Amino acid sequence: MATKPSPRSDRQAKIDAVRKDTGGGANRIVVGAVVAVIAIIAVVGGVVVAERNKQDRVGTSTAVPAGAAGMGQGFVANADVPLQPGAPTLDVYEDFQCPSCAQFERVMGSTVADLAKQGRIKLVYHLKTFLDANLGTTHSLEMGNAAMCAADAGKFQAFHDSVYANMPAQEGAGWSTAQVKGFAEGAGITGGALDTWQQCVDDKKYTAYVESTEESSGKAGINSTPTVELAGRKLDFDAVPNPAALTAAVEAATK
């Protein structure tokens, strides 16, 4: 026959049960807290590593070239040229590793440069670097910085043109340090100006600016190169396939 437990034993059983539950709950809370702390450490560590990698790639300079209004803004290549009345803006979005950009420069480059020198267009370059991510390199970013350093010496256009005239046969192969310096010398940067250019390159003076132009143009929906806009409208290269057609388009856009 089963017997009814005494009041004392019943109370003791309840106390023991509460202690067991409380102890288990406390253990779960402690374990959860430890897991949470480990997760926070992992996130913070990841952020620190990412920031360090970014600094290694981009540097810490926030300098903006004189031809740009600010971070994310395009570089005006002919800012020192008086514009003709009603001259339209020609925005050119290029990545220095882009073979199609090199083809555009071979066909249209000299005409674009001449129109800019004559003040018939306001020529604005937006340097893109997305091919670095695609190809696993940093060549686009580094060459963009070198080009902006050449701009400090007043030689952006000549440097830019030299780079595209010497595209590597293999996409992603990039250029050697000696080649890049040769582009600067070929653009007319010599003597003390060459030393200043080299220091600018070594200091990664404009890499943050170049990265900012990639980010801002990407947010604007421009994710392919070359992209060219005349007076705010994207050029259709089928409709504007040659220098004569480009010149005619500029004349039509002049107000």
ZANUMI-131032 format. One line per field, with one value per residue (C-alpha): residue number from 1; x, y, z. Coordinates in pm, 1 decimal. Layout:
BEGIN
nr [NUM;...]
east [X;...]
north [Y;...]
up [Z;...]
END
This chain:
BEGIN
nr [1;2;3;4;5;6;7;8;9;10;11;12;13;14;15;16;17;18;19;20;21;22;23;24;25;26;27;28;29;30;31;32;33;34;35;36;37;38;39;40;41;42;43;44;45;46;47;48;49;50;51;52;53;54;55;56;57;58;59;60;61;62;63;64;65;66;67;68;69;70;71;72;73;74;75;76;77;78;79;80;81;82;83;84;85;86;87;88;89;90;91;92;93;94;95;96;97;98;99;100;101;102;103;104;105;106;107;108;109;110;111;112;113;114;115;116;117;118;119;120;121;122;123;124;125;126;127;128;129;130;131;132;133;134;135;136;137;138;139;140;141;142;143;144;145;146;147;148;149;150;151;152;153;154;155;156;157;158;159;160;161;162;163;164;165;166;167;168;169;170;171;172;173;174;175;176;177;178;179;180;181;182;183;184;185;186;187;188;189;190;191;192;193;194;195;196;197;198;199;200;201;202;203;204;205;206;207;208;209;210;211;212;213;214;215;216;217;218;219;220;221;222;223;224;225;226;227;228;229;230;231;232;233;234;235;236;237;238;239;240;241;242;243;244;245;246;247;248;249;250;251;252;253;254;255]
east [0.0;125.4;172.1;110.6;434.6;478.8;449.1;820.4;936.9;702.0;847.4;1201.5;1124.1;993.3;1301.0;1529.7;1336.9;1365.7;1738.3;1780.6;1587.5;1763.9;2103.4;2033.2;1895.9;2200.1;2428.1;2239.1;2259.4;2633.8;2694.9;2479.5;2670.8;3004.4;2886.6;2763.4;3098.9;3287.0;3059.6;3121.8;3497.2;3481.2;3283.7;3510.7;3815.6;3673.9;3609.4;3963.1;4114.8;3894.3;3989.6;4358.4;4329.9;4153.9;4428.2;4692.7;4509.8;4384.9;4603.6;4478.1;4497.1;4172.4;4327.8;4116.4;4281.1;4245.7;4032.8;3762.8;3499.0;3519.2;3517.1;3310.5;3313.5;3463.9;3798.7;3780.6;4068.0;4053.9;3974.3;4237.0;4076.7;3813.3;3497.6;3318.9;2964.7;2720.9;2992.0;2839.7;2993.5;3140.5;3156.5;3386.9;3372.5;3677.3;3871.6;4241.5;4233.6;3940.4;4027.7;3713.3;3822.2;4154.3;3962.8;3750.2;4066.6;4224.0;3920.4;3798.9;4077.9;4252.0;3918.9;3804.8;4136.5;4117.0;3758.5;3868.1;4171.0;3949.7;3704.2;3424.7;3349.6;3401.0;3585.0;3520.5;3677.6;3530.3;3785.6;3640.4;3810.1;3557.1;3788.3;4020.0;3752.2;3674.7;4038.7;4173.5;4418.5;4476.0;4605.6;4304.8;4321.3;4698.2;4695.7;4411.9;4619.5;4924.9;4714.4;4587.6;4947.2;5029.6;4741.4;4921.4;5203.1;4957.7;5013.1;4698.4;4589.6;4932.9;4973.1;4620.0;4678.2;5011.1;4853.7;4586.4;4842.6;5032.2;4761.1;4890.0;4815.5;4653.5;4374.4;4470.6;4846.2;4892.5;5205.0;5542.9;5665.0;5921.0;5651.2;5432.5;5726.1;5801.0;5446.0;5509.1;5839.1;5681.1;5409.4;5678.3;5719.9;6092.1;6340.7;6196.6;5843.1;5910.6;6032.4;5713.5;5502.9;5679.4;5623.9;5257.0;5230.6;5413.7;5194.4;4876.3;4768.0;4462.0;4361.4;4073.3;3952.3;3971.9;3782.9;3519.0;3456.6;3400.0;3153.9;2958.7;2931.4;2828.2;2551.0;2442.3;2401.4;2714.7;2875.1;3027.5;3308.3;3351.0;3037.0;3025.7;2762.1;2721.1;2519.9;2385.8;2273.8;2447.7;2615.1;2509.0;2828.9;2627.5;2487.6;2819.2;3075.8;3355.9;3523.8;3316.7;2994.7;3120.8;3210.9;2866.3;2703.0;2898.6;2793.5;2428.3;2455.4;2613.9;2354.8]
north [0.0;340.8;581.4;956.9;1155.3;1356.7;1741.8;1781.0;1545.3;1712.1;2056.2;1926.0;1774.0;2110.0;2293.1;2043.7;2082.0;2463.6;2440.0;2205.9;2431.8;2746.0;2588.9;2468.6;2808.5;2982.8;2750.5;2822.1;3195.9;3179.0;2968.4;3204.1;3505.4;3344.1;3262.0;3620.4;3762.3;3533.1;3644.3;4012.2;3954.4;3780.3;4068.9;4334.6;4138.2;4108.9;4483.0;4558.5;4324.2;4467.6;4822.8;4729.7;4570.4;4880.5;5104.7;4883.9;4914.8;5273.1;5445.6;5714.7;6025.8;6209.6;6443.9;6550.8;6661.9;7026.0;6937.1;6768.8;6939.6;6675.4;6306.7;6111.9;6397.4;6361.5;6512.5;6805.2;6746.4;7089.5;7310.0;7561.3;7607.6;7881.5;7712.6;7832.7;7965.1;7679.0;7411.7;7081.8;6849.9;6520.2;6270.7;5974.2;5673.3;5451.0;5178.3;5174.1;4792.7;4799.9;4679.3;4841.3;5171.0;5135.1;5076.4;5387.1;5587.8;5459.3;5564.3;5874.1;5980.0;6241.4;6397.0;6415.4;6574.7;6828.8;6926.7;6974.8;7187.5;7405.7;7458.2;7304.4;7058.0;7041.2;6708.4;6519.1;6181.5;5945.0;5677.0;5330.6;5040.5;4754.7;4541.2;4510.1;4306.4;4108.2;4027.4;4005.6;4293.6;4652.4;4781.0;5002.3;5174.7;5218.6;5353.4;5589.8;5725.4;5761.6;5949.1;6191.0;6242.7;6327.0;6575.9;6759.3;6817.0;6932.2;6614.4;6410.2;6384.4;6284.7;6025.2;5892.3;5858.8;5683.0;5422.5;5333.1;5323.9;5059.5;4821.2;4476.7;4200.7;3998.4;4158.2;4177.9;4158.1;4521.1;4730.4;4716.2;4994.3;5089.4;5109.4;5337.2;5567.9;5559.4;5680.2;5975.3;6056.9;6018.4;6262.1;6522.5;6486.9;6518.6;6636.8;6755.1;6717.9;6348.7;6308.9;6478.4;6252.5;5942.6;6052.5;6111.2;5759.0;5602.2;5788.9;5670.4;6031.4;5994.6;5630.0;5714.5;5972.5;5722.7;5464.6;5727.7;5793.3;5420.2;5410.5;5720.2;5618.3;5267.4;5409.8;5613.6;5289.6;5315.1;4972.7;4922.4;5092.4;5287.1;5485.2;5829.4;6092.4;6408.8;6685.4;6428.4;6176.4;5844.1;5815.7;5527.6;5412.7;5261.0;5606.0;5780.2;5534.1;5765.6;6102.1;6287.5;6165.3;6262.6;6611.8;6648.0;6532.3;6790.9;7064.2;6956.6;6964.6;7310.6;7567.3]
up [0.0;-90.5;194.2;191.6;232.7;546.6;523.0;601.4;326.9;78.4;157.6;125.4;-214.2;-339.2;-209.1;-379.5;-704.8;-693.0;-626.1;-920.7;-1157.6;-1037.4;-1072.5;-1425.3;-1526.1;-1387.2;-1583.3;-1907.9;-1846.6;-1782.7;-2092.0;-2301.8;-2173.0;-2256.1;-2608.1;-2651.1;-2536.9;-2775.4;-3060.0;-2977.3;-2967.2;-3306.7;-3461.1;-3315.7;-3425.1;-3775.3;-3791.0;-3673.3;-3933.1;-4208.3;-4110.1;-4103.6;-4447.7;-4577.7;-4441.7;-4603.4;-4935.1;-4919.9;-4663.0;-4428.1;-4644.9;-4716.4;-4972.7;-5270.2;-5597.6;-5693.6;-5995.3;-5784.3;-5570.4;-5296.9;-5215.2;-5465.0;-5716.6;-6063.5;-6160.6;-6404.9;-6645.4;-6811.1;-6512.2;-6627.7;-6972.4;-7025.5;-7152.5;-7460.6;-7403.7;-7354.6;-7350.3;-7229.6;-6971.6;-7089.4;-6802.2;-6864.9;-6631.0;-6677.1;-6498.0;-6583.8;-6619.1;-6861.6;-7215.7;-7357.1;-7204.7;-7384.6;-7708.2;-7644.7;-7587.0;-7908.1;-8109.2;-7926.9;-7692.1;-7904.3;-8005.1;-7642.5;-7543.7;-7829.0;-7743.2;-7382.2;-7476.9;-7694.2;-7411.7;-7615.2;-7334.3;-6961.3;-6934.4;-6610.9;-6534.6;-6277.3;-6191.0;-6135.7;-5955.9;-5959.6;-6173.4;-5874.9;-5698.7;-6013.5;-6084.7;-5730.5;-5775.9;-5662.8;-5997.7;-6076.0;-5738.5;-5749.1;-6103.9;-6019.3;-5731.9;-5957.7;-6213.8;-5949.8;-5834.5;-6197.0;-6189.3;-5906.5;-6155.9;-6423.6;-6626.3;-6571.5;-6935.1;-7064.1;-6787.9;-6844.0;-7217.7;-7165.5;-6937.7;-7192.7;-7472.3;-7272.8;-7157.1;-7054.2;-7302.0;-7022.8;-6823.2;-6457.5;-6520.6;-6421.1;-6455.3;-6285.3;-6058.2;-6323.6;-6591.3;-6381.4;-6313.4;-6686.1;-6757.1;-6527.5;-6696.2;-7039.1;-6934.0;-6868.6;-6491.5;-6420.4;-6160.5;-5832.5;-5966.5;-6026.1;-5668.8;-5545.6;-5768.0;-5632.1;-5272.9;-5352.0;-5495.1;-5201.1;-4951.5;-5126.5;-5116.5;-5337.2;-5299.4;-5064.2;-5314.7;-5601.9;-5398.5;-5320.4;-5689.8;-5742.6;-5455.5;-5558.7;-5924.6;-5822.3;-5606.6;-5908.7;-6104.0;-6316.3;-6293.6;-6637.3;-6823.0;-7033.1;-6962.8;-7119.9;-7057.2;-7260.5;-7095.7;-6848.3;-7110.0;-7166.6;-7505.9;-7725.6;-7894.3;-8177.3;-8252.7;-8178.9;-8315.6;-8428.8;-8360.8;-8620.5;-8462.2;-8116.2;-8235.1;-8393.2;-8070.3;-7873.7;-8115.4;-8082.1;-7702.0;-7694.4;-7586.7]
END
